[in-house]
C-alpha cells in the first residue's frame, strides 16, 4: 500500500504524538522555571532574614551604646550632686529652718544687728575740757585705719569675731545682705580665719587650701568680719599674677559675699592688681584718706613684697613649702 494510500488514523496519531512531545517540553520548561523561581524565593528569604538579623544586631548595639551613655550620664549626675552636697551642704536644711522658724530667724538677726551696731563705736570720745582750767583742745580721735584697741574694746572685738565665725559655721545665711558670707563654712575654714585674726594678728600668711575657691572662701569670711567692724572704711585690695586668677577672685567674692560688678573698681570696695607696687601705692593713698586697706595675696605670688609689710592688714596664701613661721604682732593679742 502506498503512502498516499495510508489511512487518516495514522496521520492523526503522529500529530497527537508531536503535540504530546511539545507539551512535555513545555512542562519541562515550566518545571525548570518553577525551580528557578523557588530558588530565587529561597535566596530572597535568606537575604531578607540576614537583613533583618543585621538590623536587629545594629539596633541591639545602638541600644547597648545608649544604655552605656545613660549610665555615664547618671554617674556624672551623681558626681555633680555629690559635689553640690559637698560644696553647699546644709542648704536644704537651712531653707527648711528659714521656712519653719522665720520668726526666730528675724529675732536673732535683729539681736545681731544691735550687737554689731554697739560695736561700731570703736573710738573713744575725747574728754571734755575742764571748765575751771581751760587748756588746749583735746586731740582728735584715733583713726580706725590703724587698729589699736584698749583692753575692754579688745575683748569686745574678740567676742564679736568669734561670734561671727561660729555663726558662719553653724548657721550660715545664704540670703543675707551684701558683704556678709553666703556660703557653707567648714571647720577648716573657721580654723584658718581664727588663726589669721588671733595668732597672726591680722598680718601674715596662711597655708593654701586645696583650691583657689577655698582660699577665696576664707578671704571672704575675713572680709565679711572686717566689714562688720569697719563698715564703709574697709577697702579690699587683691594681688594675683594674671587676669585669669583675678577673674577667679572677682567671681568668687561675688558668689561668697553677694556683691556685684559695680563693687569692683579703683574707688569701690574691691580693687584688683597684677603689680605689687601699684597695690602698695593704692593702699598708701587709702590710708591717707582715712580708709583701711585689706590686702589679699593669691597663692600664685612666690613671696610677699616688703612694701606690703607696712600696712596694718594683709593676708597671703602660700603653698606648704613656701609658708614661713608667722611673725608676732600686737594686733588682737
ZINOR-V60375 format. One record per backbone hydrogen bond with DSSP energy under -1.0 kcal/mol. NH is the residue of the N-H (numbers start at 1). CO is the residue of the C=O. If there is no record, write none. Layout:
BEGIN
<<NH CO> <NH CO>>
END
This chain:
BEGIN
<<6 3> <12 8> <13 9> <14 10> <15 11> <16 12> <17 13> <18 14> <19 15> <20 16> <21 17> <22 18> <23 19> <24 20> <25 21> <26 22> <27 23> <28 24> <29 25> <30 26> <31 27> <32 28> <33 29> <34 30> <35 31> <36 32> <37 33> <38 34> <39 35> <40 36> <41 37> <42 38> <43 39> <44 40> <45 41> <46 42> <47 43> <48 44> <49 45> <50 46> <51 47> <52 48> <53 49> <54 50> <55 51> <56 52> <57 53> <58 54> <59 55> <60 56> <61 57> <62 58> <63 59> <64 60> <65 61> <66 62> <67 63> <68 64> <69 65> <70 66> <71 67> <72 68> <73 69> <74 70> <75 71> <76 72> <77 73> <78 74> <79 75> <80 76> <81 77> <82 78> <83 79> <84 80> <85 81> <86 82> <87 83> <88 84> <91 88> <94 90> <95 91> <96 92> <97 93> <98 94> <99 95> <100 96> <101 97> <105 101> <106 102> <107 103> <108 104> <109 105> <110 106> <111 107> <112 108> <113 109> <114 110> <115 111> <116 112> <117 113> <118 114> <119 115> <122 120> <146 143> <154 150> <155 151> <156 152> <157 153> <158 154> <159 155> <160 156> <161 157> <162 158> <163 159> <164 160> <165 161> <166 162> <167 163> <168 164> <169 165> <170 166> <171 167> <176 173> <179 257> <180 177> <182 256> <190 186> <191 187> <192 188> <193 189> <194 190> <195 191> <196 192> <197 193> <198 194> <199 195> <200 195> <202 196> <203 200> <204 314> <206 316> <208 318> <215 211> <216 212> <217 213> <218 214> <219 215> <220 216> <221 217> <222 218> <223 219> <224 220> <225 221> <226 222> <227 223> <228 224> <229 225> <230 226> <231 227> <233 230> <234 231> <235 292> <236 269> <237 294> <238 271> <239 296> <240 273> <246 242> <247 243> <248 244> <249 245> <250 246> <251 247> <252 248> <253 249> <254 250> <255 251> <256 252> <257 253> <258 254> <263 260> <264 261> <265 270> <268 265> <270 263> <271 236> <273 238> <279 275> <280 276> <281 277> <282 278> <283 279> <284 280> <285 281> <286 282> <287 283> <288 284> <289 285> <290 287> <291 286> <292 233> <294 235> <295 313> <296 237> <297 315> <298 239> <301 298> <308 305> <311 308> <314 202> <315 295> <316 204> <317 297> <318 206> <322 319> <323 320> <333 330>>
END
